[in-house]
Amino acid sequence: MDYRGEQFIVELKIWRGSEYNERGEKQLTEYLDYYHKDKGYLVSFNFNQKKETGVKEIRVGEKTIVEAVV
């Protein structure tokens, strides 16, 4: 996503479990490598009744991912 001259790497996923989420994080880090960025954003849409929503910052290797679960 390009916004006001800056480029942001954003991945959108539907929550399908922890293993699927980890693959999404890995996919996002690969995009970050390709675009030479250190920080990306992952938005997970979780339709479970007992979901845990919120925003957290995680490290995957040398990359930072801001993950939001909605």
CHARMM-style PDB file with segment names, atoms N, HN, CA, C and O in Angstrom:
ATOM      1  N   MET     1       0.844  -1.146   0.000  1.00  0.00      PROA
ATOM      2  CA  MET     1       0.000   0.000   0.000  1.00  0.00      PROA
ATOM      3  C   MET     1       0.908   1.232   0.000  1.00  0.00      PROA
ATOM      4  O   MET     1       1.845   1.322   0.793  1.00  0.00      PROA
ATOM      5  N   ASP     2       0.626   2.162  -0.880  1.00  0.00      PROA
ATOM      6  HN  ASP     2      -0.135   2.089  -1.524  1.00  0.00      PROA
ATOM      7  CA  ASP     2       1.348   3.430  -0.913  1.00  0.00      PROA
ATOM      8  C   ASP     2       0.437   4.520  -0.366  1.00  0.00      PROA
ATOM      9  O   ASP     2      -0.721   4.640  -0.767  1.00  0.00      PROA
ATOM     10  N   TYR     3       0.981   5.320   0.564  1.00  0.00      PROA
ATOM     11  HN  TYR     3       1.921   5.223   0.890  1.00  0.00      PROA
ATOM     12  CA  TYR     3       0.202   6.389   1.164  1.00  0.00      PROA
ATOM     13  C   TYR     3       1.111   7.586   1.402  1.00  0.00      PROA
ATOM     14  O   TYR     3       2.083   7.510   2.154  1.00  0.00      PROA
ATOM     15  N   ARG     4       0.776   8.689   0.749  1.00  0.00      PROA
ATOM     16  HN  ARG     4      -0.013   8.751   0.138  1.00  0.00      PROA
ATOM     17  CA  ARG     4       1.534   9.944   0.893  1.00  0.00      PROA
ATOM     18  C   ARG     4       3.034   9.757   0.716  1.00  0.00      PROA
ATOM     19  O   ARG     4       3.838  10.276   1.490  1.00  0.00      PROA
ATOM     20  N   GLY     5       3.388   9.015  -0.305  1.00  0.00      PROA
ATOM     21  HN  GLY     5       2.735   8.593  -0.934  1.00  0.00      PROA
ATOM     22  CA  GLY     5       4.797   8.840  -0.631  1.00  0.00      PROA
ATOM     23  C   GLY     5       5.505   7.762   0.165  1.00  0.00      PROA
ATOM     24  O   GLY     5       6.690   7.519  -0.062  1.00  0.00      PROA
ATOM     25  N   GLU     6       4.817   7.104   1.094  1.00  0.00      PROA
ATOM     26  HN  GLU     6       3.854   7.301   1.279  1.00  0.00      PROA
ATOM     27  CA  GLU     6       5.419   6.021   1.870  1.00  0.00      PROA
ATOM     28  C   GLU     6       4.793   4.705   1.454  1.00  0.00      PROA
ATOM     29  O   GLU     6       3.633   4.654   1.045  1.00  0.00      PROA
ATOM     30  N   GLN     7       5.571   3.647   1.563  1.00  0.00      PROA
ATOM     31  HN  GLN     7       6.514   3.689   1.895  1.00  0.00      PROA
ATOM     32  CA  GLN     7       5.087   2.328   1.198  1.00  0.00      PROA
ATOM     33  C   GLN     7       4.947   1.471   2.458  1.00  0.00      PROA
ATOM     34  O   GLN     7       5.877   1.365   3.257  1.00  0.00      PROA
ATOM     35  N   PHE     8       3.776   0.864   2.620  1.00  0.00      PROA
ATOM     36  HN  PHE     8       3.020   0.950   1.971  1.00  0.00      PROA
ATOM     37  CA  PHE     8       3.490   0.001   3.755  1.00  0.00      PROA
ATOM     38  C   PHE     8       3.142  -1.385   3.221  1.00  0.00      PROA
ATOM     39  O   PHE     8       2.416  -1.517   2.236  1.00  0.00      PROA
ATOM     40  N   ILE     9       3.667  -2.409   3.879  1.00  0.00      PROA
ATOM     41  HN  ILE     9       4.257  -2.301   4.679  1.00  0.00      PROA
ATOM     42  CA  ILE     9       3.387  -3.787   3.488  1.00  0.00      PROA
ATOM     43  C   ILE     9       2.338  -4.327   4.462  1.00  0.00      PROA
ATOM     44  O   ILE     9       2.584  -4.442   5.662  1.00  0.00      PROA
ATOM     45  N   VAL    10       1.144  -4.658   3.910  1.00  0.00      PROA
ATOM     46  HN  VAL    10       0.944  -4.564   2.934  1.00  0.00      PROA
ATOM     47  CA  VAL    10       0.013  -5.097   4.728  1.00  0.00      PROA
ATOM     48  C   VAL    10      -0.498  -6.425   4.185  1.00  0.00      PROA
ATOM     49  O   VAL    10      -0.709  -6.575   2.982  1.00  0.00      PROA
ATOM     50  N   GLU    11      -0.692  -7.381   5.078  1.00  0.00      PROA
ATOM     51  HN  GLU    11      -0.520  -7.259   6.056  1.00  0.00      PROA
ATOM     52  CA  GLU    11      -1.240  -8.687   4.713  1.00  0.00      PROA
ATOM     53  C   GLU    11      -2.566  -8.862   5.450  1.00  0.00      PROA
ATOM     54  O   GLU    11      -2.643  -8.647   6.659  1.00  0.00      PROA
ATOM     55  N   LEU    12      -3.608  -9.251   4.716  1.00  0.00      PROA
ATOM     56  HN  LEU    12      -3.545  -9.425   3.733  1.00  0.00      PROA
ATOM     57  CA  LEU    12      -4.927  -9.506   5.295  1.00  0.00      PROA
ATOM     58  C   LEU    12      -5.183 -10.999   5.278  1.00  0.00      PROA
ATOM     59  O   LEU    12      -4.983 -11.657   4.256  1.00  0.00      PROA
ATOM     60  N   LYS    13      -5.630 -11.542   6.417  1.00  0.00      PROA
ATOM     61  HN  LYS    13      -5.793 -11.008   7.247  1.00  0.00      PROA
ATOM     62  CA  LYS    13      -5.890 -12.979   6.514  1.00  0.00      PROA
ATOM     63  C   LYS    13      -7.175 -13.226   7.294  1.00  0.00      PROA
ATOM     64  O   LYS    13      -7.572 -12.423   8.138  1.00  0.00      PROA
ATOM     65  N   ILE    14      -7.809 -14.343   6.998  1.00  0.00      PROA
ATOM     66  HN  ILE    14      -7.486 -14.995   6.312  1.00  0.00      PROA
ATOM     67  CA  ILE    14      -8.906 -14.837   7.823  1.00  0.00      PROA
ATOM     68  C   ILE    14      -8.300 -15.856   8.783  1.00  0.00      PROA
ATOM     69  O   ILE    14      -7.557 -16.743   8.364  1.00  0.00      PROA
ATOM     70  N   TRP    15      -8.617 -15.728  10.077  1.00  0.00      PROA
ATOM     71  HN  TRP    15      -9.221 -15.007  10.418  1.00  0.00      PROA
ATOM     72  CA  TRP    15      -8.050 -16.612  11.104  1.00  0.00      PROA
ATOM     73  C   TRP    15      -8.527 -18.042  10.868  1.00  0.00      PROA
ATOM     74  O   TRP    15      -9.726 -18.319  10.852  1.00  0.00      PROA
ATOM     75  N   ARG    16      -7.567 -18.937  10.688  1.00  0.00      PROA
ATOM     76  HN  ARG    16      -6.593 -18.711  10.701  1.00  0.00      PROA
ATOM     77  CA  ARG    16      -7.874 -20.357  10.495  1.00  0.00      PROA
ATOM     78  C   ARG    16      -7.000 -21.216  11.394  1.00  0.00      PROA
ATOM     79  O   ARG    16      -6.751 -22.385  11.099  1.00  0.00      PROA
ATOM     80  N   GLY    17      -6.540 -20.634  12.486  1.00  0.00      PROA
ATOM     81  HN  GLY    17      -6.743 -19.684  12.725  1.00  0.00      PROA
ATOM     82  CA  GLY    17      -5.720 -21.377  13.440  1.00  0.00      PROA
ATOM     83  C   GLY    17      -4.296 -20.862  13.500  1.00  0.00      PROA
ATOM     84  O   GLY    17      -3.850 -20.096  12.646  1.00  0.00      PROA
ATOM     85  N   SER    18      -3.593 -21.306  14.536  1.00  0.00      PROA
ATOM     86  HN  SER    18      -3.955 -21.928  15.230  1.00  0.00      PROA
ATOM     87  CA  SER    18      -2.233 -20.832  14.797  1.00  0.00      PROA
ATOM     88  C   SER    18      -1.256 -21.180  13.683  1.00  0.00      PROA
ATOM     89  O   SER    18      -0.429 -20.355  13.294  1.00  0.00      PROA
ATOM     90  N   GLU    19      -1.353 -22.398  13.173  1.00  0.00      PROA
ATOM     91  HN  GLU    19      -2.025 -23.068  13.489  1.00  0.00      PROA
ATOM     92  CA  GLU    19      -0.418 -22.820  12.122  1.00  0.00      PROA
ATOM     93  C   GLU    19      -0.599 -21.968  10.864  1.00  0.00      PROA
ATOM     94  O   GLU    19       0.381 -21.548  10.249  1.00  0.00      PROA
ATOM     95  N   TYR    20      -1.829 -21.719  10.493  1.00  0.00      PROA
ATOM     96  HN  TYR    20      -2.625 -22.060  10.992  1.00  0.00      PROA
ATOM     97  CA  TYR    20      -2.122 -20.881   9.330  1.00  0.00      PROA
ATOM     98  C   TYR    20      -1.621 -19.454   9.564  1.00  0.00      PROA
ATOM     99  O   TYR    20      -1.106 -18.810   8.650  1.00  0.00      PROA
ATOM    100  N   ASN    21      -1.778 -18.970  10.797  1.00  0.00      PROA
ATOM    101  HN  ASN    21      -2.197 -19.493  11.539  1.00  0.00      PROA
ATOM    102  CA  ASN    21      -1.321 -17.629  11.143  1.00  0.00      PROA
ATOM    103  C   ASN    21       0.203 -17.524  11.036  1.00  0.00      PROA
ATOM    104  O   ASN    21       0.723 -16.524  10.541  1.00  0.00      PROA
ATOM    105  N   GLU    22       0.908 -18.543  11.493  1.00  0.00      PROA
ATOM    106  HN  GLU    22       0.486 -19.355  11.895  1.00  0.00      PROA
ATOM    107  CA  GLU    22       2.374 -18.544  11.395  1.00  0.00      PROA
ATOM    108  C   GLU    22       2.835 -18.531   9.938  1.00  0.00      PROA
ATOM    109  O   GLU    22       3.825 -17.882   9.600  1.00  0.00      PROA
ATOM    110  N   ARG    23       2.116 -19.246   9.084  1.00  0.00      PROA
ATOM    111  HN  ARG    23       1.312 -19.773   9.359  1.00  0.00      PROA
ATOM    112  CA  ARG    23       2.455 -19.206   7.652  1.00  0.00      PROA
ATOM    113  C   ARG    23       2.220 -17.809   7.088  1.00  0.00      PROA
ATOM    114  O   ARG    23       2.979 -17.353   6.232  1.00  0.00      PROA
ATOM    115  N   GLY    24       1.180 -17.125   7.556  1.00  0.00      PROA
ATOM    116  HN  GLY    24       0.564 -17.495   8.251  1.00  0.00      PROA
ATOM    117  CA  GLY    24       0.918 -15.752   7.122  1.00  0.00      PROA
ATOM    118  C   GLY    24       2.026 -14.814   7.565  1.00  0.00      PROA
ATOM    119  O   GLY    24       2.429 -13.930   6.809  1.00  0.00      PROA
ATOM    120  N   GLU    25       2.524 -14.998   8.785  1.00  0.00      PROA
ATOM    121  HN  GLU    25       2.197 -15.716   9.399  1.00  0.00      PROA
ATOM    122  CA  GLU    25       3.635 -14.179   9.275  1.00  0.00      PROA
ATOM    123  C   GLU    25       4.881 -14.413   8.429  1.00  0.00      PROA
ATOM    124  O   GLU    25       5.591 -13.468   8.085  1.00  0.00      PROA
ATOM    125  N   LYS    26       5.142 -15.666   8.098  1.00  0.00      PROA
ATOM    126  HN  LYS    26       4.565 -16.434   8.377  1.00  0.00      PROA
ATOM    127  CA  LYS    26       6.312 -15.996   7.264  1.00  0.00      PROA
ATOM    128  C   LYS    26       6.155 -15.370   5.873  1.00  0.00      PROA
ATOM    129  O   LYS    26       7.108 -14.821   5.320  1.00  0.00      PROA
ATOM    130  N   GLN    27       4.951 -15.459   5.320  1.00  0.00      PROA
ATOM    131  HN  GLN    27       4.177 -15.904   5.769  1.00  0.00      PROA
ATOM    132  CA  GLN    27       4.684 -14.867   4.013  1.00  0.00      PROA
ATOM    133  C   GLN    27       4.929 -13.365   4.048  1.00  0.00      PROA
ATOM    134  O   GLN    27       5.515 -12.809   3.119  1.00  0.00      PROA
ATOM    135  N   LEU    28       4.486 -12.711   5.107  1.00  0.00      PROA
ATOM    136  HN  LEU    28       4.010 -13.163   5.861  1.00  0.00      PROA
ATOM    137  CA  LEU    28       4.684 -11.275   5.242  1.00  0.00      PROA
ATOM    138  C   LEU    28       6.170 -10.934   5.339  1.00  0.00      PROA
ATOM    139  O   LEU    28       6.614  -9.951   4.745  1.00  0.00      PROA
ATOM    140  N   THR    29       6.943 -11.727   6.076  1.00  0.00      PROA
ATOM    141  HN  THR    29       6.583 -12.525   6.558  1.00  0.00      PROA
ATOM    142  CA  THR    29       8.386 -11.442   6.158  1.00  0.00      PROA
ATOM    143  C   THR    29       9.056 -11.580   4.791  1.00  0.00      PROA
ATOM    144  O   THR    29      10.003 -10.856   4.484  1.00  0.00      PROA
ATOM    145  N   GLU    30       8.566 -12.508   3.977  1.00  0.00      PROA
ATOM    146  HN  GLU    30       7.797 -13.096   4.227  1.00  0.00      PROA
ATOM    147  CA  GLU    30       9.112 -12.647   2.626  1.00  0.00      PROA
ATOM    148  C   GLU    30       8.802 -11.408   1.791  1.00  0.00      PROA
ATOM    149  O   GLU    30       9.652 -10.949   1.028  1.00  0.00      PROA
ATOM    150  N   TYR    31       7.599 -10.863   1.926  1.00  0.00      PROA
ATOM    151  HN  TYR    31       6.908 -11.236   2.545  1.00  0.00      PROA
ATOM    152  CA  TYR    31       7.256  -9.613   1.235  1.00  0.00      PROA
ATOM    153  C   TYR    31       8.154  -8.471   1.730  1.00  0.00      PROA
ATOM    154  O   TYR    31       8.619  -7.650   0.940  1.00  0.00      PROA
ATOM    155  N   LEU    32       8.389  -8.433   3.037  1.00  0.00      PROA
ATOM    156  HN  LEU    32       8.011  -9.101   3.678  1.00  0.00      PROA
ATOM    157  CA  LEU    32       9.245  -7.378   3.600  1.00  0.00      PROA
ATOM    158  C   LEU    32      10.656  -7.475   3.029  1.00  0.00      PROA
ATOM    159  O   LEU    32      11.264  -6.459   2.695  1.00  0.00      PROA
ATOM    160  N   ASP    33      11.172  -8.685   2.919  1.00  0.00      PROA
ATOM    161  HN  ASP    33      10.678  -9.510   3.191  1.00  0.00      PROA
ATOM    162  CA  ASP    33      12.495  -8.868   2.311  1.00  0.00      PROA
ATOM    163  C   ASP    33      12.494  -8.356   0.870  1.00  0.00      PROA
ATOM    164  O   ASP    33      13.410  -7.642   0.462  1.00  0.00      PROA
ATOM    165  N   TYR    34      11.484  -8.714   0.115  1.00  0.00      PROA
ATOM    166  HN  TYR    34      10.739  -9.293   0.447  1.00  0.00      PROA
ATOM    167  CA  TYR    34      11.402  -8.325  -1.289  1.00  0.00      PROA
ATOM    168  C   TYR    34      11.386  -6.806  -1.450  1.00  0.00      PROA
ATOM    169  O   TYR    34      12.030  -6.267  -2.349  1.00  0.00      PROA
ATOM    170  N   TYR    35      10.644  -6.118  -0.575  1.00  0.00      PROA
ATOM    171  HN  TYR    35      10.121  -6.556   0.155  1.00  0.00      PROA
ATOM    172  CA  TYR    35      10.521  -4.660  -0.676  1.00  0.00      PROA
ATOM    173  C   TYR    35      11.543  -3.911   0.193  1.00  0.00      PROA
ATOM    174  O   TYR    35      11.495  -2.685   0.293  1.00  0.00      PROA
ATOM    175  N   HSD    36      12.466  -4.653   0.817  1.00  0.00      PROA
ATOM    176  HN  HSD    36      12.505  -5.649   0.735  1.00  0.00      PROA
ATOM    177  CA  HSD    36      13.532  -4.061   1.638  1.00  0.00      PROA
ATOM    178  C   HSD    36      12.961  -3.219   2.785  1.00  0.00      PROA
ATOM    179  O   HSD    36      13.384  -2.087   3.016  1.00  0.00      PROA
ATOM    180  N   LYS    37      11.998  -3.796   3.491  1.00  0.00      PROA
ATOM    181  HN  LYS    37      11.654  -4.716   3.303  1.00  0.00      PROA
ATOM    182  CA  LYS    37      11.374  -3.135   4.641  1.00  0.00      PROA
ATOM    183  C   LYS    37      11.623  -3.971   5.889  1.00  0.00      PROA
ATOM    184  O   LYS    37      11.832  -5.181   5.802  1.00  0.00      PROA
ATOM    185  N   ASP    38      11.599  -3.324   7.047  1.00  0.00      PROA
ATOM    186  HN  ASP    38      11.430  -2.341   7.117  1.00  0.00      PROA
ATOM    187  CA  ASP    38      11.799  -4.014   8.323  1.00  0.00      PROA
ATOM    188  C   ASP    38      10.517  -4.155   9.121  1.00  0.00      PROA
ATOM    189  O   ASP    38      10.477  -4.895  10.104  1.00  0.00      PROA
ATOM    190  N   LYS    39       9.460  -3.450   8.708  1.00  0.00      PROA
ATOM    191  HN  LYS    39       9.493  -2.849   7.910  1.00  0.00      PROA
ATOM    192  CA  LYS    39       8.219  -3.466   9.478  1.00  0.00      PROA
ATOM    193  C   LYS    39       7.033  -3.667   8.546  1.00  0.00      PROA
ATOM    194  O   LYS    39       6.935  -3.030   7.498  1.00  0.00      PROA
ATOM    195  N   GLY    40       6.119  -4.579   8.952  1.00  0.00      PROA
ATOM    196  HN  GLY    40       6.199  -5.096   9.804  1.00  0.00      PROA
ATOM    197  CA  GLY    40       4.923  -4.847   8.166  1.00  0.00      PROA
ATOM    198  C   GLY    40       3.717  -4.985   9.073  1.00  0.00      PROA
ATOM    199  O   GLY    40       3.839  -4.963  10.298  1.00  0.00      PROA
ATOM    200  N   TYR    41       2.557  -5.128   8.463  1.00  0.00      PROA
ATOM    201  HN  TYR    41       2.458  -5.147   7.468  1.00  0.00      PROA
ATOM    202  CA  TYR    41       1.298  -5.154   9.202  1.00  0.00      PROA
ATOM    203  C   TYR    41       0.479  -6.358   8.769  1.00  0.00      PROA
ATOM    204  O   TYR    41       0.351  -6.636   7.576  1.00  0.00      PROA
ATOM    205  N   LEU    42      -0.076  -7.073   9.746  1.00  0.00      PROA
ATOM    206  HN  LEU    42       0.029  -6.847  10.714  1.00  0.00      PROA
ATOM    207  CA  LEU    42      -0.900  -8.246   9.500  1.00  0.00      PROA
ATOM    208  C   LEU    42      -2.247  -8.024  10.172  1.00  0.00      PROA
ATOM    209  O   LEU    42      -2.318  -7.830  11.386  1.00  0.00      PROA
ATOM    210  N   VAL    43      -3.310  -8.054   9.383  1.00  0.00      PROA
ATOM    211  HN  VAL    43      -3.252  -8.211   8.398  1.00  0.00      PROA
ATOM    212  CA  VAL    43      -4.662  -7.913   9.918  1.00  0.00      PROA
ATOM    213  C   VAL    43      -5.345  -9.267   9.764  1.00  0.00      PROA
ATOM    214  O   VAL    43      -5.503  -9.769   8.651  1.00  0.00      PROA
ATOM    215  N   SER    44      -5.749  -9.855  10.895  1.00  0.00      PROA
ATOM    216  HN  SER    44      -5.621  -9.447  11.799  1.00  0.00      PROA
ATOM    217  CA  SER    44      -6.426 -11.155  10.894  1.00  0.00      PROA
ATOM    218  C   SER    44      -7.878 -10.968  11.290  1.00  0.00      PROA
ATOM    219  O   SER    44      -8.181 -10.395  12.337  1.00  0.00      PROA
ATOM    220  N   PHE    45      -8.762 -11.453  10.452  1.00  0.00      PROA
ATOM    221  HN  PHE    45      -8.516 -11.919   9.602  1.00  0.00      PROA
ATOM    222  CA  PHE    45     -10.195 -11.398  10.737  1.00  0.00      PROA
ATOM    223  C   PHE    45     -10.586 -12.719  11.389  1.00  0.00      PROA
ATOM    224  O   PHE    45     -10.528 -13.776  10.760  1.00  0.00      PROA
ATOM    225  N   ASN    46     -10.989 -12.649  12.668  1.00  0.00      PROA
ATOM    226  HN  ASN    46     -11.037 -11.791  13.179  1.00  0.00      PROA
ATOM    227  CA  ASN    46     -11.311 -13.839  13.446  1.00  0.00      PROA
ATOM    228  C   ASN    46     -12.801 -13.833  13.750  1.00  0.00      PROA
ATOM    229  O   ASN    46     -13.309 -12.914  14.392  1.00  0.00      PROA
ATOM    230  N   PHE    47     -13.497 -14.865  13.284  1.00  0.00      PROA
ATOM    231  HN  PHE    47     -13.084 -15.612  12.763  1.00  0.00      PROA
ATOM    232  CA  PHE    47     -14.941 -14.942  13.471  1.00  0.00      PROA
ATOM    233  C   PHE    47     -15.331 -15.896  14.604  1.00  0.00      PROA
ATOM    234  O   PHE    47     -16.511 -16.211  14.755  1.00  0.00      PROA
ATOM    235  N   ASN    48     -14.366 -16.360  15.398  1.00  0.00      PROA
ATOM    236  HN  ASN    48     -13.408 -16.104  15.275  1.00  0.00      PROA
ATOM    237  CA  ASN    48     -14.652 -17.232  16.537  1.00  0.00      PROA
ATOM    238  C   ASN    48     -15.377 -16.465  17.634  1.00  0.00      PROA
ATOM    239  O   ASN    48     -15.150 -15.270  17.823  1.00  0.00      PROA
ATOM    240  N   GLN    49     -16.248 -17.160  18.354  1.00  0.00      PROA
ATOM    241  HN  GLN    49     -16.433 -18.131  18.201  1.00  0.00      PROA
ATOM    242  CA  GLN    49     -17.006 -16.535  19.448  1.00  0.00      PROA
ATOM    243  C   GLN    49     -16.086 -16.053  20.570  1.00  0.00      PROA
ATOM    244  O   GLN    49     -16.307 -14.980  21.133  1.00  0.00      PROA
ATOM    245  N   LYS    50     -15.056 -16.837  20.898  1.00  0.00      PROA
ATOM    246  HN  LYS    50     -14.877 -17.708  20.441  1.00  0.00      PROA
ATOM    247  CA  LYS    50     -14.179 -16.516  22.035  1.00  0.00      PROA
ATOM    248  C   LYS    50     -12.827 -15.979  21.566  1.00  0.00      PROA
ATOM    249  O   LYS    50     -11.784 -16.316  22.127  1.00  0.00      PROA
ATOM    250  N   LYS    51     -12.860 -15.151  20.545  1.00  0.00      PROA
ATOM    251  HN  LYS    51     -13.708 -14.877  20.089  1.00  0.00      PROA
ATOM    252  CA  LYS    51     -11.617 -14.630  19.989  1.00  0.00      PROA
ATOM    253  C   LYS    51     -10.968 -13.629  20.942  1.00  0.00      PROA
ATOM    254  O   LYS    51     -11.624 -13.014  21.783  1.00  0.00      PROA
ATOM    255  N   GLU    52      -9.681 -13.495  20.778  1.00  0.00      PROA
ATOM    256  HN  GLU    52      -9.148 -13.994  20.094  1.00  0.00      PROA
ATOM    257  CA  GLU    52      -8.905 -12.522  21.552  1.00  0.00      PROA
ATOM    258  C   GLU    52      -8.491 -11.414  20.588  1.00  0.00      PROA
ATOM    259  O   GLU    52      -7.567 -11.589  19.794  1.00  0.00      PROA
ATOM    260  N   THR    53      -9.177 -10.277  20.659  1.00  0.00      PROA
ATOM    261  HN  THR    53      -9.928 -10.135  21.304  1.00  0.00      PROA
ATOM    262  CA  THR    53      -8.897  -9.181  19.739  1.00  0.00      PROA
ATOM    263  C   THR    53      -7.814  -8.278  20.308  1.00  0.00      PROA
ATOM    264  O   THR    53      -7.508  -8.329  21.500  1.00  0.00      PROA
ATOM    265  N   GLY    54      -7.243  -7.459  19.451  1.00  0.00      PROA
ATOM    266  HN  GLY    54      -7.492  -7.417  18.483  1.00  0.00      PROA
ATOM    267  CA  GLY    54      -6.257  -6.494  19.895  1.00  0.00      PROA
ATOM    268  C   GLY    54      -5.127  -6.345  18.898  1.00  0.00      PROA
ATOM    269  O   GLY    54      -5.105  -6.960  17.832  1.00  0.00      PROA
ATOM    270  N   VAL    55      -4.199  -5.508  19.292  1.00  0.00      PROA
ATOM    271  HN  VAL    55      -4.217  -5.009  20.159  1.00  0.00      PROA
ATOM    272  CA  VAL    55      -3.025  -5.228  18.456  1.00  0.00      PROA
ATOM    273  C   VAL    55      -1.790  -5.557  19.271  1.00  0.00      PROA
ATOM    274  O   VAL    55      -1.685  -5.188  20.441  1.00  0.00      PROA
ATOM    275  N   LYS    56      -0.852  -6.260  18.640  1.00  0.00      PROA
ATOM    276  HN  LYS    56      -0.937  -6.560  17.690  1.00  0.00      PROA
ATOM    277  CA  LYS    56       0.414  -6.567  19.299  1.00  0.00      PROA
ATOM    278  C   LYS    56       1.535  -6.473  18.292  1.00  0.00      PROA
ATOM    279  O   LYS    56       1.323  -6.607  17.087  1.00  0.00      PROA
ATOM    280  N   GLU    57       2.708  -6.245  18.790  1.00  0.00      PROA
ATOM    281  HN  GLU    57       2.881  -6.137  19.769  1.00  0.00      PROA
ATOM    282  CA  GLU    57       3.902  -6.162  17.950  1.00  0.00      PROA
ATOM    283  C   GLU    57       4.741  -7.396  18.213  1.00  0.00      PROA
ATOM    284  O   GLU    57       5.056  -7.702  19.363  1.00  0.00      PROA
ATOM    285  N   ILE    58       5.105  -8.105  17.157  1.00  0.00      PROA
ATOM    286  HN  ILE    58       4.849  -7.856  16.223  1.00  0.00      PROA
ATOM    287  CA  ILE    58       5.907  -9.310  17.308  1.00  0.00      PROA
ATOM    288  C   ILE    58       7.141  -9.222  16.423  1.00  0.00      PROA
ATOM    289  O   ILE    58       7.178  -8.466  15.453  1.00  0.00      PROA
ATOM    290  N   ARG    59       8.150 -10.011  16.779  1.00  0.00      PROA
ATOM    291  HN  ARG    59       8.120 -10.625  17.567  1.00  0.00      PROA
ATOM    292  CA  ARG    59       9.373 -10.099  15.985  1.00  0.00      PROA
ATOM    293  C   ARG    59       9.418 -11.466  15.327  1.00  0.00      PROA
ATOM    294  O   ARG    59       9.202 -12.488  15.978  1.00  0.00      PROA
ATOM    295  N   VAL    60       9.697 -11.477  14.043  1.00  0.00      PROA
ATOM    296  HN  VAL    60       9.872 -10.647  13.514  1.00  0.00      PROA
ATOM    297  CA  VAL    60       9.909 -12.708  13.293  1.00  0.00      PROA
ATOM    298  C   VAL    60      11.263 -12.540  12.628  1.00  0.00      PROA
ATOM    299  O   VAL    60      11.401 -11.816  11.643  1.00  0.00      PROA
ATOM    300  N   GLY    61      12.252 -13.213  13.174  1.00  0.00      PROA
ATOM    301  HN  GLY    61      12.140 -13.802  13.975  1.00  0.00      PROA
ATOM    302  CA  GLY    61      13.614 -13.008  12.693  1.00  0.00      PROA
ATOM    303  C   GLY    61      14.022 -11.574  12.982  1.00  0.00      PROA
ATOM    304  O   GLY    61      13.956 -11.123  14.125  1.00  0.00      PROA
ATOM    305  N   GLU    62      14.445 -10.857  11.946  1.00  0.00      PROA
ATOM    306  HN  GLU    62      14.499 -11.224  11.017  1.00  0.00      PROA
ATOM    307  CA  GLU    62      14.859  -9.461  12.098  1.00  0.00      PROA
ATOM    308  C   GLU    62      13.735  -8.492  11.758  1.00  0.00      PROA
ATOM    309  O   GLU    62      13.947  -7.280  11.761  1.00  0.00      PROA
ATOM    310  N   LYS    63      12.554  -9.002  11.468  1.00  0.00      PROA
ATOM    311  HN  LYS    63      12.382  -9.987  11.466  1.00  0.00      PROA
ATOM    312  CA  LYS    63      11.430  -8.166  11.034  1.00  0.00      PROA
ATOM    313  C   LYS    63      10.458  -7.925  12.189  1.00  0.00      PROA
ATOM    314  O   LYS    63      10.318  -8.755  13.087  1.00  0.00      PROA
ATOM    315  N   THR    64       9.797  -6.778  12.146  1.00  0.00      PROA
ATOM    316  HN  THR    64       9.911  -6.104  11.416  1.00  0.00      PROA
ATOM    317  CA  THR    64       8.761  -6.439  13.121  1.00  0.00      PROA
ATOM    318  C   THR    64       7.414  -6.480  12.404  1.00  0.00      PROA
ATOM    319  O   THR    64       7.239  -5.907  11.329  1.00  0.00      PROA
ATOM    320  N   ILE    65       6.466  -7.179  13.037  1.00  0.00      PROA
ATOM    321  HN  ILE    65       6.608  -7.644  13.911  1.00  0.00      PROA
ATOM    322  CA  ILE    65       5.112  -7.273  12.492  1.00  0.00      PROA
ATOM    323  C   ILE    65       4.141  -6.721  13.522  1.00  0.00      PROA
ATOM    324  O   ILE    65       4.119  -7.150  14.676  1.00  0.00      PROA
ATOM    325  N   VAL    66       3.344  -5.767  13.082  1.00  0.00      PROA
ATOM    326  HN  VAL    66       3.362  -5.418  12.145  1.00  0.00      PROA
ATOM    327  CA  VAL    66       2.259  -5.254  13.913  1.00  0.00      PROA
ATOM    328  C   VAL    66       1.026  -6.054  13.505  1.00  0.00      PROA
ATOM    329  O   VAL    66       0.529  -5.939  12.384  1.00  0.00      PROA
ATOM    330  N   GLU    67       0.546  -6.871  14.449  1.00  0.00      PROA
ATOM    331  HN  GLU    67       0.950  -6.965  15.359  1.00  0.00      PROA
ATOM    332  CA  GLU    67      -0.559  -7.781  14.145  1.00  0.00      PROA
ATOM    333  C   GLU    67      -1.826  -7.327  14.851  1.00  0.00      PROA
ATOM    334  O   GLU    67      -1.838  -7.132  16.066  1.00  0.00      PROA
ATOM    335  N   ALA    68      -2.891  -7.161  14.077  1.00  0.00      PROA
ATOM    336  HN  ALA    68      -2.882  -7.319  13.089  1.00  0.00      PROA
ATOM    337  CA  ALA    68      -4.183  -6.776  14.629  1.00  0.00      PROA
ATOM    338  C   ALA    68      -5.171  -7.905  14.372  1.00  0.00      PROA
ATOM    339  O   ALA    68      -5.317  -8.378  13.245  1.00  0.00      PROA
ATOM    340  N   VAL    69      -5.848  -8.330  15.439  1.00  0.00      PROA
ATOM    341  HN  VAL    69      -5.729  -7.946  16.355  1.00  0.00      PROA
ATOM    342  CA  VAL    69      -6.893  -9.353  15.317  1.00  0.00      PROA
ATOM    343  C   VAL    69      -8.226  -8.663  15.553  1.00  0.00      PROA
ATOM    344  O   VAL    69      -8.458  -8.067  16.604  1.00  0.00      PROA
ATOM    345  N   VAL    70      -9.090  -8.753  14.564  1.00  0.00      PROA
ATOM    346  HN  VAL    70      -8.902  -9.237  13.709  1.00  0.00      PROA
ATOM    347  CA  VAL    70     -10.419  -8.119  14.661  1.00  0.00      PROA
ATOM    348  C   VAL    70     -11.494  -9.160  14.440  1.00  0.00      PROA
ATOM    349  OT1 VAL    70     -12.682  -8.838  14.480  1.00  0.00      PROA
TER     350      VAL     70
END
